[in-house]
Amino acid sequence: MKLLFMDYPVKDLKESLAFYRDVLGFEEAWREGDHTVALKLPGSEVQLMIENDEIGLTPGAVFLVDNVDKYFEDNKETLKFIKEPVDIPPGRYAIFQDNSGNLLRILDFSNESNPE
């Protein structure tokens, strides 16, 4: 597992983008449609992703794994998954909780080499 970025669900993406960019000085790193923007601190590789398609979920880390489906199959009996693997533009994605209820999101980039 490799930490990619932190995920912060937000109610209003445009308003939140203005806050993180204009008030805190983050720079836009990438964007996915009208629901997700990744930001980075100038001079740093640290990224924060804000998105408005998981309202109601708490912030948490997003980790890269080799294969989300395999990770899910290997761990579904021991981890509490709250979102089973689904397709997202770069690959597959799932969410599980630690023993304190904190969210850990995992993704792979399995679709990046498969042009559509």
Secondary structure, DSSP 8 states (H G I E B T S, - for coil): -EEEEEEEE-S-HHHHHHIIIIIT--EEEEEETTTEEEEE-TT---EEEEESSSTTS--EEEEE-S-HHHHHHHHTTTSEEEEEEEEETTEEEEEEE-TTS-EEEEE--TTTTS--
